[in-house]
Amino acid sequence: MNGADASLTLASFANFALHGGMLRNIPAILSPDILHTLRAMGHGDILAITDANFPAYSMGCKVHRLDGIPATDVLDAVLTLMPLDSFIPDPAYTMQVVDDPNAVPEIVARFQDIIDRVSDNPTKIITAERFAFYDRAKSSFAVIQTGETRLYGNILLTKGIIPPG
């Protein structure tokens, strides 16, 4: 292969990577495995998007790693594709701050902003005590563990439905 052929190949690969594998409107940070998980989830299944400190592998479900990517970016990407459950009052949970259950960490405020802006079912985030949050997370269909370093950068989302028509 000559130099011109090599640069064409590199350009083609860069174009493929830039455009999400030739699918439209798919956030590039969502891997094919994560897309498969989102599609395989049913109504009422829980997805955990967690920070780098979260004990993801202790939850007993599929774990996807997105090291180096903030949880806020992942939440934004996921909510562009996945509906939140509208049949329950609490489709989004975060963990309460230990010893200060009324505190709202900056990252949780950002999670709320993203839900309000992106979700098809904007809802108020509910908080749960640390161990109650872990117990709920153990029922997750999957965990996406991010590279998030801000404390309390964990959110549980319950998948909703896409109505016909």
Secondary structure, DSSP 8 states (H G I E B T S, - for coil): --HHHHHHHHHHHHHHHHTTTT-TT--TTS-HHHHHHHHH--TT-EEEEE-TTS-GGGGSSEEEEETTS-HHHHHHHHHHH--B-SSSS--EEEE-BTTBTT---HHHHHHHHHHHHH-SS----EEE-HHHHHHHHTT-SEEEEE---STT--EEEEB------
